[in-house]
């Protein structure tokens, strides 16, 4: 059978148990036969399971329950039990391990919770932009405004509309990538050139926060096959994330390295760091709801020039790298100890003979 089975006499003596049932119980089958149920399996004494067994025995009606069984080593289990009455006060128990199912349900509940928090903050972010737009529109309705005031009010509207447009475009981009609707324009690329373009994009926020950005680029040619625009987007998003969660005047290091058949890009900072739980969730779509910074106060950090930080931006990073056959991981020693993101991409090996695999169309671009 695909589940454990145990038969008990009216005095709770175990008269039969199958091999799977013994395995789930944690004792050899022969050690369970003829023993008292409460002595053989003491961890259910004092739990609702014992009361359920007695109700079924005295009431004559079958019942079902789910039972959480903790272990000192942390390997906790969930069991589903179905208990049936038999003649003469006997009962039959069918049980199975449902730990994997319960863990999946918990992950779904957690994802739903993060989604709700994300949507709440997204609504807050949009409302923050709509408020100055509304105030500026009311101001423009006044007939006594001079040209300078009109120009300044128009600039406010333009900035906020641009901010909202960037946000919506980013959300649509994440949706397209995660649904596999993005087509890559793959050519041969030099990572040094990709890094140069990404640094150029994030330069405004680096300067505004007075960060010390240091580049250590491999002297060896680090060639990959990929979509230039998307790979620049990947590196700039990671740099934006480092800048957003690093205090003013902090340090950010970007280095590249060639390792056999792979190219490694590392971005590390001495910023606010992450808890182990957040490290594990960093690339989930709604993970940014659980991290705060000194500037964003827990919001989405969608200010102009910042891009999207932890969660939405990093979910996009992960999806784009998977499309390129690459990976990304994050590390942090804890809160206040900075973070490190490591990107790994397949290396385009140089060809020296006709017998080797030819490189894809497109020249190698040097920084």
N, C-alpha and C positions, 0 to 999 in steps of 0.2 A: 504494500500500500504506500501511497505517497504522503501519508501522515502517520503520526504516532497513535497507537491504540492501547488502552489499559482497561482491564475489567476488575472491578472491586466487589468483594462480598459485603454483606450488610454490616460487618464489623470493621470495614475498611482494610481488609486484607487483600493484597494484590494477588490475583490468581492467574493473570495473564498480562503480558506486555510484549509488543513486537519489537524487533531490533531497532527500528527508527525511533520508536517511543523511548527505548532505553538510551539511545544516543542523545536525544533531545534532553532527557532527564539528567544525563551526565554520569550514569552508572551502568555497569554491565548488566545484561538482562537477567542472568541467573542470580545476581545479588538483589534484584527487586522482587522476584517471585516469592510469595509466601510471607513477605514483610508487611508491616503496617504502613499504610499510605503516609501517615503524618511523620513517622520515623524515617521512612525511606526518602521522603521529599520534604524536609522540614521548612524549606524556604516559602512554602505556601501557607504554613500555619500563621494565623493572625491576619491573613489577607482575605479579600472578598471571595477568593476562589474556594476556600474551605466552606464558607457560608453557602455558596452556590451549590456545592456538592450535597450538603445536607438538605437544602431546599428541594433539590431534584429527588433525593432519596425519600423524603417524607411527603412531598407534594405530588410526586408522580408525573411531573411535567418537565419536558426537556428545556434546557436553557443554554445560552451561548454567551461567552464573554471574551474580552481581550485582556491579557495579563502581562504587565511589564516586569521583567526579571532582571534586576541589577546585579552586576558582578563587581568584586573589589578591583579588578584590573581595568574596569571601564568598558569592557565588551558587553554592553547590555543587550538584552533580547526582548522581543515581543512575541507572545504566544497567543494563538487563537484556540479556545477550548469550546467544544460542543459536548454537552453532558446529557446522557439519555438514561431514563429509568428502566430497569429490568425487573423481572419477577423476584420475589424473595428479598427485597431490599437491596438487590445488587444494582450497580450503575456501570455504564460504559462511557468511557471518555475518549474522544477523538481530538487530537491536538496537532498543531503545526506551527512552524516558525514563520512569523509574518514580519520579521524585523526589516527586511528590504522594502516591503510595501509601506510600512509605517515611516521609514526614512524618506521614501519618495513623497509620501503625503506631506511630511514636514517641510521638505524642500519646496513643494508647491505652495504651501501656506506662507513660507518665508518669501518666496518670489512674489506672491500676491500682495504681501505686506509692503515689500519694497516698491512694488509698482504703485500702490496707493500713495505712499510717501512721495514718490517721484512725481506723480500727477499733481499732488497738492503743491509741491514746490514749483512745478512747471506753471501752474495757474498763478502762483504768487509772482513768479518771474515775469509772466506776461502782464499781470496787473501793474507791476512796477513800471513797465514801459507805457501802458495805456494811460496812467495817471498824468504824467507830464504832457502827453499828446493832447489829452482832454483839456488840461489847463491852458496849453498854448493855443488851442483852437478857440477857446473862449476869449483869450486875450486878443486874438486877431480880429474878433468881431467888433472890437472897440474902434471907433472912427478916429480917435485922437492919437493913434500910434504914429511915431515918426519912422522913417525908413530904417534907421539903425535898430530900433526895437523890433520891427517887422523881420529884419534879416536875422536877428538873434533868435527870435521865436521860431522862425522857419528852420534854423539850424538844429534847434532842440527836437523838433518834429522829425527832421531827417535822420538824426542820430538814433532816436528811439525806433523809428520804422526800420532802419538798417539793422539794428540789434534784433528786432523781432523776425525780420526776414532771414538773418543768419541762423537764428534758432530753428525756425521752421525748415530751412534748407538742410540743416544738420540732422534733424529728426528724420526727414525724408531719406537722406543719404544712409543713415543707419538702417532704416527699413529696407532699402534696396539691397544693401550689402548682405544683411542677415537673411534675406529671401533669395539670395543668389542671382539677383537681377543685374549685377554689375559686370561689365565686360572689361577685361584688362587689355591695355595697349602695351603688350610686352616687347621690350627691346633690351639690348645689352646695356648695362649701366655700371658706373663706378660709384660705389657707396660714398666716396669722398665728395662727389658732386652733389649727391642727394643730401648729405649732411650740410653742405654749404648753403643750399637753397632753404633747408629747414631752419637753419640758424638765422638766415636773413628774414624769414617770416616771423620768428619769435623775438627778433631784436628789440622791437618797441617795449614789450613787457619786461625784458631783461634789463633794458636801460632804465625804465620807469621805477623798477624796484631795486636798482643798483646792485644787481647780482653779479658775482664773479663767475663768468662762464669760461671754462678751460676745455680746450679740444686736444685730445691725444689721438691723432689719426695714424693708422698703420702705414708705414712706408711701402709696404707691399700692395700691389694692385688688388683691391677688394671688389671684384666684378660679380654682379648678380644679373639675373634676368627678371624684369618686372616692369610695372607701369610707373613711370617717373612721377606723375602727379600723385598717385596713391602712396608711393613710398615716402615722398616728401611729406604727405599728410600724416603718415604714421609717425615719423620722427618728430615733426613739429608738434603733434598732439602730446607725445611723451614729454617733450621739452616744456610745452605749455603747462602740463600737469606738474612738472618739477618746479616751475616758476611760481605757479599758483600756491603751492603748499610749502614754499620756502620763504622764510622771513626776509624782510628787506636787508640787503647787504649780505645775503647768504651765498653759499658756494654751490655751483652745479658743474659736474664733470661729464663730458661726453667723450668716449673713446671707442675706437674701432679696432678689431683684431681679426686676423685670418687664421683659421684653424682647419687645416686639412681641407675638407669639402664644404666648409661653412664659413660664413662671414658673421661676426658678432658685433653688435652695437650695444654699448652699455651707457645708460644715463643714470647718474647717481647724484644725490643732493644731501645737504645737511639740514633738511626741513623738519616738519612736524612728525614725520614717520607714520607708521600704521600699527594697529594691533594685529595679532595673528589672525583673528577672525576676519578682519578687513582685508588682509593680504589674500586670504583664501577666496574672497568675494570680489576682488578688485576689478576683474574683467567682466563681471556680470552687468547687465544692462542698467540696473537701477541702484548700483552699489554706492553712488555718490550721496545718497540720502543719509549715509552713516558716517560721513567724514566732514570735519569742519576745518577752516583755516583762519588765520588771523585777520583776513580781509573779507572773506565771504560770509562768515558767521553761519555756516552750515547750508547756505544756498547752493544753487547750481553753478555759481561762478561763471555766468554767461556774459560777463561784461565785454564790451568791444575790445578786440585784440587778445582776449584771454582764451578764446576757443572754449571747448567744453572739457571740463576736468574729469576727475575720477568717475567711472561709471559709464556714462554715455560715450565720452570720447575714447576711453580705453576699451569699451566693448567693440567700437568700430576698429580700433587698432588691431585687436585680436582677430576679428573677422577678415580684415584686409590681409593680414600676414598669413592666415590660413589659405587664402586664395593664392598666395605666392609660394605656398609650400613651406612657410616659416612658422616660427613659434615666438611667444613672448611670455616672460614670467616676471614676477616682482618679488622683492625681498625687503624686509625691514626688521631691524633689531628691536623695534618697539617705538612707543610714542616718544617723540623728541629726539629720535636717533636717525632720522633721515630715511630715505628709500632708494632702492636701486631697481631699474627696469632693464631687462636684458632681452634683446631681439636677436634671433638666430635665423639666418636666411641661407638657402643653398647657394654655394659658390659656383660661379661660372668658371670652369677650368680653362686655361689657355690651351689652344691646340697647336701642335707643332708638326703634325704629319697628316696625310690624307686618311690614315686608318682611324684617327680619333674622331669623336663626335663633333660635327661642325657647330659653330656658334650660331645662335639665332640671328636673324636679320637685324641690322642696326649696328652702328659703331660703338666701341667702348668710349664713354665720355669721361674725360679727365677733369678734375677740379682746376 
